[in-house]
Amino acid sequence: MKINVSSSNGAVDVYLPRSFSGPVQLKTYYGEIRNSNGIVPNLNIFSEVDRVQKSFLGDFKHEEWTSDAEWEGDELLAETRNGNVKLHYMDEPSVANPGFFGRFFSF
């Protein structure tokens, strides 16, 4: 599965199946990169420079990644110009962003 997601003005939320296994590149110019609590234990982050995060989601096997053969597995490229990029698993419970006043007043 090869997935490309992009936005000019707005957040990009990507929901992946737990079976996803492959390289992930998340990029934002004016925002943050966030990974859900379910994603974090399965994500090998290689670099995060200039708001570009390059990583591998799933069971990383160095031998498969560095071979001369072209990668045949899953891939994800998600980017936005103005907004956050967040990665989730499809079966994770959704948590709405409470916003400034919701956090301040505990709504």
C-alpha positions as CSV (number, residue, x, y, z in Angstrom):
1,M,0.0,0.0,0.0
2,K,1.5,3.3,-1.1
3,I,-0.2,6.4,0.5
4,N,0.4,10.1,-0.4
5,V,-1.6,12.7,1.6
6,S,-1.2,16.4,1.4
7,S,-2.9,19.7,2.3
8,S,-2.1,23.3,1.8
9,N,-4.0,24.8,4.7
10,G,-5.1,22.4,7.4
11,A,-4.2,19.5,9.5
12,V,-3.5,16.1,8.1
13,D,-4.6,13.1,10.2
14,V,-3.7,9.7,8.8
15,Y,-5.3,6.5,10.1
16,L,-3.4,3.3,9.3
17,P,-4.2,-0.4,9.8
18,R,-2.0,-2.1,12.3
19,S,-0.8,-4.3,9.4
20,F,1.0,-1.3,7.9
21,S,4.8,-1.9,7.7
22,G,7.1,0.4,5.9
23,P,8.8,3.8,5.6
24,V,6.9,6.9,6.8
25,Q,7.7,10.5,6.0
26,L,5.8,13.3,7.7
27,K,6.3,16.9,6.8
28,T,4.9,20.3,7.8
29,Y,6.2,23.8,7.2
30,Y,4.2,25.6,9.9
31,G,2.9,23.1,12.4
32,E,3.8,20.1,14.4
33,I,4.3,16.4,13.8
34,R,2.5,14.1,16.2
35,N,2.3,10.4,16.6
36,S,-0.5,8.8,18.6
37,N,0.2,6.7,21.8
38,G,-0.5,3.5,19.8
39,I,1.9,4.4,17.0
40,V,4.9,5.4,19.2
41,P,6.0,1.9,20.3
42,N,6.0,0.6,16.7
43,L,7.8,3.6,15.1
44,N,11.5,3.7,14.5
45,I,12.4,7.4,13.9
46,F,15.5,7.8,11.9
47,S,15.6,11.6,11.7
48,E,13.6,14.7,12.4
49,V,15.1,17.8,10.8
50,D,13.4,21.0,9.6
51,R,9.9,19.6,10.4
52,V,10.4,16.5,8.4
53,Q,10.3,13.2,10.2
54,K,11.6,10.1,8.5
55,S,10.8,6.8,10.2
56,F,9.7,3.2,9.7
57,L,6.5,1.9,11.1
58,G,6.3,-1.8,11.9
59,D,8.8,-4.5,12.4
60,F,12.0,-3.0,11.1
61,K,14.5,-5.5,9.6
62,H,17.7,-3.7,8.6
63,E,18.6,-6.4,6.0
64,E,15.3,-5.9,4.0
65,W,15.6,-2.1,4.1
66,T,19.2,-1.9,2.9
67,S,19.1,-4.5,0.2
68,D,19.5,-3.4,-3.5
69,A,16.0,-4.5,-4.3
70,E,13.3,-1.9,-4.7
71,W,11.0,-1.7,-1.6
72,E,7.7,-3.5,-2.3
73,G,6.0,-3.0,1.0
74,D,3.9,-0.2,2.5
75,E,4.9,3.5,2.2
76,L,3.4,6.7,3.6
77,L,4.2,10.3,2.6
78,A,2.0,12.9,4.5
79,E,2.6,16.6,4.4
80,T,0.9,20.0,4.9
81,R,2.0,23.5,4.6
82,N,0.0,25.1,7.4
83,G,-1.1,22.7,10.0
84,N,-0.2,19.6,12.0
85,V,0.5,16.1,10.8
86,K,-0.7,13.3,13.0
87,L,-0.4,9.5,12.6
88,H,-2.9,7.1,14.2
89,Y,-3.9,3.5,14.0
90,M,-7.4,3.0,12.6
91,D,-8.7,1.2,15.7
92,E,-7.5,3.7,18.3
93,P,-10.1,5.6,20.1
94,S,-10.6,9.1,18.7
95,V,-9.8,12.0,21.1
96,A,-11.2,15.4,20.0
97,N,-8.9,18.4,20.4
98,P,-10.4,20.5,23.2
99,G,-8.9,23.7,22.0
100,F,-7.5,26.5,24.1
101,F,-10.6,27.2,26.2
102,G,-11.4,23.5,26.6
103,R,-7.9,22.9,28.1
104,F,-8.1,26.0,30.2
105,F,-11.5,25.3,31.6
106,S,-11.4,21.5,31.5
107,F,-14.4,21.1,29.2
